[in-house]
Amino acid sequence: MTKNAKLHEGHFSRTRKKVIQGSRDPVDHLEVILQMAFRRVDTNELARELLRKFGSYEKLVESATIEELEQVCGIGESSAEKILAILCVMKMYRDMQIFEPFPIDATYSYTIERILDRYFKNSEQELAVLFLLNKKREVIFHSIISRGDENHVIIDNNSILELAKRYRAPNVVLVHNHINESFFPSVEDIAMTTALYKDLHEHGINLLDHVIYSKMGNFSFTASLILPAIENRVREQADRLKGL
């Protein structure tokens, strides 16, 4: 074994021990994954390059494709398949631990109790979390889709639409949090919900609810009848256009 190879082996061993001992550094975890696909390669730099490309460890795990992985220097088709297979195993195990498929109800109490606290409880910034549901209204996907600051978070309707199409999900639930403890929607929240409903509706996708999470409680656009009112307005506008 060459001196350089010994250095790599020593680094690999130290990294694995750090992860086993509870490291929360995404680079450490990603390095361990890459070590399963590569031998005697600087996986530290490759891990950092992947994080730069995808923006975060979460986005890499949730949305990476073989084609996107192959765009990173040094990753061929075979290695990309190995990496993606490991990421898929991680997602499956996570989903089995966080929730089994369950129906969404109007109050969202079960969803909030089981999942939302994990995303929002200790957050110091506004986040947007997307839930995708199948025809039975069972959750098949959930993930943070946007991070903001203490006062607002930007929702990208096109990204939501893209994910819904990718997972062939006919139903969507959007959740975001308020840091100021007030769970009542702002004028901007209502306008954003209206725009999202219209965009999804045009593609045959249902916005089942938009939930605002806060330390003082949670607000459901559906339970409060705001979303049904939005639906009625959209239908009325469509009917008027048909009559022209």
C-alpha positions as CSV (number, residue, x, y, z in Angstrom):
1,M,0.0,0.0,0.0
2,T,1.4,3.4,-1.0
3,K,1.8,6.3,1.5
4,N,-1.1,8.2,-0.2
5,A,-3.4,5.2,0.0
6,K,-2.5,4.8,3.7
7,L,-3.5,8.5,4.3
8,H,-6.8,7.9,2.5
9,E,-7.5,4.8,4.6
10,G,-6.7,6.7,7.8
11,H,-9.0,9.5,6.8
12,F,-11.8,7.1,5.9
13,S,-11.5,5.3,9.2
14,R,-11.6,8.6,11.2
15,T,-14.6,9.8,9.3
16,R,-16.6,6.6,9.9
17,K,-15.8,6.8,13.6
18,K,-17.0,10.4,13.7
19,V,-20.4,9.4,12.2
20,I,-20.8,6.4,14.5
21,Q,-20.0,8.7,17.5
22,G,-22.8,11.1,16.4
23,S,-21.4,13.7,14.1
24,R,-24.0,16.0,12.7
25,D,-21.8,17.4,9.9
26,P,-23.3,16.7,6.5
27,V,-19.9,16.4,5.0
28,D,-19.0,13.5,7.3
29,H,-22.1,11.6,6.4
30,L,-21.8,12.3,2.7
31,E,-18.2,11.2,2.8
32,V,-19.2,7.8,4.3
33,I,-21.7,7.4,1.5
34,L,-19.1,8.2,-1.1
35,Q,-16.6,5.9,0.4
36,M,-19.0,3.0,-0.5
37,A,-18.8,4.0,-4.1
38,F,-15.2,5.1,-4.5
39,R,-11.8,3.7,-3.4
40,R,-8.8,6.0,-2.8
41,V,-10.5,9.2,-3.9
42,D,-10.6,12.5,-2.0
43,T,-14.2,12.0,-0.9
44,N,-14.1,15.1,1.3
45,E,-13.7,17.5,-1.6
46,L,-16.3,15.5,-3.6
47,A,-18.8,15.7,-0.8
48,R,-18.3,19.5,-0.6
49,E,-18.8,19.7,-4.4
50,L,-22.0,17.8,-4.2
51,L,-23.3,20.0,-1.4
52,R,-22.4,23.1,-3.5
53,K,-24.3,21.7,-6.5
54,F,-27.5,20.7,-4.7
55,G,-27.5,23.5,-2.1
56,S,-28.0,21.3,1.0
57,Y,-27.7,17.7,2.2
58,E,-31.5,17.5,2.4
59,K,-32.0,18.5,-1.3
60,L,-29.3,16.0,-2.3
61,V,-31.1,13.2,-0.5
62,E,-34.6,14.1,-1.6
63,S,-34.1,15.0,-5.3
64,A,-30.8,13.8,-6.7
65,T,-31.0,11.8,-9.9
66,I,-28.4,9.7,-11.7
67,E,-28.1,12.3,-14.4
68,E,-27.5,15.1,-11.9
69,L,-24.9,13.1,-10.0
70,E,-23.0,12.4,-13.2
71,Q,-22.6,16.1,-13.8
72,V,-20.2,16.3,-10.8
73,C,-16.7,15.7,-11.8
74,G,-15.4,12.2,-11.0
75,I,-18.8,10.5,-10.7
76,G,-19.6,8.0,-13.5
77,E,-22.8,6.1,-14.1
78,S,-21.9,3.1,-12.0
79,S,-20.9,5.3,-9.0
80,A,-24.0,7.5,-9.4
81,E,-26.2,4.4,-9.3
82,K,-24.5,3.2,-6.0
83,I,-24.8,6.7,-4.4
84,L,-28.5,7.0,-5.5
85,A,-29.3,3.5,-4.2
86,I,-27.9,4.4,-0.8
87,L,-29.8,7.7,-0.7
88,C,-33.0,5.8,-1.6
89,V,-32.4,3.4,1.3
90,M,-32.0,6.3,3.6
91,K,-35.2,7.9,2.5
92,M,-37.2,4.7,2.9
93,Y,-35.9,4.1,6.4
94,R,-36.5,7.7,7.4
95,D,-40.1,7.5,6.1
96,M,-40.7,4.2,7.9
97,Q,-39.5,5.8,11.2
98,I,-41.4,9.1,10.8
99,F,-44.7,7.9,9.5
100,E,-46.6,5.1,8.0
101,P,-49.1,6.1,5.3
102,F,-52.1,7.8,7.0
103,P,-55.0,9.9,5.8
104,I,-55.0,13.6,6.3
105,D,-58.0,14.9,8.3
106,A,-59.4,18.5,8.3
107,T,-57.8,19.4,11.7
108,Y,-54.3,18.1,10.8
109,S,-53.8,17.3,14.5
110,Y,-52.3,13.9,13.8
111,T,-50.0,15.3,11.1
112,I,-48.9,18.1,13.3
113,E,-48.2,15.8,16.3
114,R,-46.3,13.2,14.3
115,I,-44.3,15.3,11.8
116,L,-44.5,19.1,12.0
117,D,-42.8,19.4,15.3
118,R,-39.8,17.6,13.9
119,Y,-39.5,20.4,11.2
120,F,-40.5,23.5,13.1
121,K,-40.2,23.1,16.8
122,N,-36.7,24.5,17.1
123,S,-36.6,26.5,13.9
124,E,-35.4,30.2,14.1
125,Q,-36.4,30.9,10.5
126,E,-39.6,30.5,8.5
127,L,-39.6,27.3,6.6
128,A,-42.0,25.9,4.0
129,V,-42.7,22.1,4.1
130,L,-44.5,20.3,1.3
131,F,-46.6,17.2,1.8
132,L,-47.6,15.1,-1.3
133,L,-50.5,12.7,-1.0
134,N,-51.8,9.9,-3.2
135,K,-55.4,9.4,-4.3
136,K,-56.3,8.0,-0.9
137,R,-54.9,11.1,0.6
138,E,-52.1,9.2,2.3
139,V,-48.8,11.0,2.7
140,I,-46.2,9.7,0.2
141,F,-43.6,12.5,0.4
142,H,-42.7,15.4,2.7
143,S,-39.7,17.7,2.7
144,I,-38.5,21.3,3.4
145,I,-38.8,23.1,0.1
146,S,-37.8,26.6,1.1
147,R,-36.0,28.4,3.9
148,G,-36.5,32.1,4.7
149,D,-35.7,34.5,7.5
150,E,-37.5,35.5,10.7
151,N,-40.3,37.3,8.8
152,H,-41.1,35.5,5.6
153,V,-40.3,32.6,3.3
154,I,-40.6,32.5,-0.5
155,I,-42.8,29.8,-2.0
156,D,-41.9,28.7,-5.5
157,N,-45.1,27.4,-7.1
158,N,-43.1,25.9,-10.1
159,S,-41.0,23.8,-7.7
160,I,-44.1,22.5,-5.9
161,L,-45.7,21.6,-9.3
162,E,-42.5,19.9,-10.4
163,L,-42.4,17.7,-7.3
164,A,-46.1,16.8,-7.5
165,K,-45.6,15.7,-11.1
166,R,-42.5,13.8,-10.3
167,Y,-44.2,11.8,-7.5
168,R,-47.5,11.6,-9.5
169,A,-49.3,13.1,-6.5
170,P,-52.8,14.4,-7.1
171,N,-53.0,16.2,-3.7
172,V,-50.8,18.7,-2.0
173,V,-50.6,20.2,1.5
174,L,-48.3,23.2,2.2
175,V,-47.2,24.1,5.7
176,H,-45.1,27.1,6.8
177,N,-44.3,28.5,10.2
178,H,-44.6,31.9,11.8
179,I,-41.7,32.8,14.2
180,N,-43.6,35.7,15.8
181,E,-46.0,33.2,17.4
182,S,-49.1,34.5,15.7
183,F,-50.7,31.8,13.6
184,F,-53.2,34.0,11.8
185,P,-52.5,34.4,8.1
186,S,-51.3,37.7,6.7
187,V,-52.6,39.3,3.5
188,E,-49.5,38.0,1.7
189,D,-50.2,34.4,3.0
190,I,-53.8,34.5,1.6
191,A,-52.6,35.9,-1.8
192,M,-49.8,33.3,-2.0
193,T,-52.3,30.5,-1.2
194,T,-54.7,31.8,-3.9
195,A,-51.9,31.9,-6.5
196,L,-50.7,28.4,-5.5
197,Y,-54.3,27.0,-5.7
198,K,-54.8,28.4,-9.2
199,D,-51.4,27.1,-10.5
200,L,-52.0,23.6,-9.2
201,H,-55.7,23.6,-10.2
202,E,-54.7,24.3,-13.8
203,H,-52.7,21.0,-13.8
204,G,-55.4,18.9,-12.1
205,I,-53.7,18.9,-8.7
206,N,-55.6,19.7,-5.5
207,L,-54.3,22.0,-2.8
208,L,-55.9,20.3,0.1
209,D,-54.7,22.8,2.7
210,H,-52.2,25.4,3.7
211,V,-51.3,25.2,7.4
212,I,-49.5,27.9,9.4
213,Y,-47.6,26.5,12.3
214,S,-46.6,28.5,15.4
215,K,-45.7,28.0,19.0
216,M,-49.2,29.3,20.0
217,G,-51.1,27.0,17.8
218,N,-51.8,26.2,14.1
219,F,-54.1,27.6,11.5
220,S,-55.7,25.6,8.7
221,F,-56.9,27.4,5.6
222,T,-59.3,24.5,5.0
223,A,-60.8,24.2,8.5
224,S,-61.2,28.0,8.6
225,L,-63.0,27.9,5.3
226,I,-60.6,30.3,3.6
227,L,-59.4,27.7,1.1
228,P,-63.0,26.6,0.2
229,A,-63.8,30.3,-0.4
230,I,-60.7,30.5,-2.7
231,E,-61.9,27.4,-4.6
232,N,-65.3,29.0,-5.1
233,R,-63.9,32.2,-6.4
234,V,-61.6,30.4,-8.8
235,R,-64.6,28.3,-10.1
236,E,-66.8,31.4,-10.5
237,Q,-64.0,33.2,-12.5
238,A,-63.6,30.1,-14.7
239,D,-67.4,30.0,-15.3
240,R,-67.5,33.6,-16.2
241,L,-64.7,33.2,-18.7
242,K,-66.5,30.2,-20.3
243,G,-69.6,32.4,-20.7
244,L,-67.8,35.1,-22.6
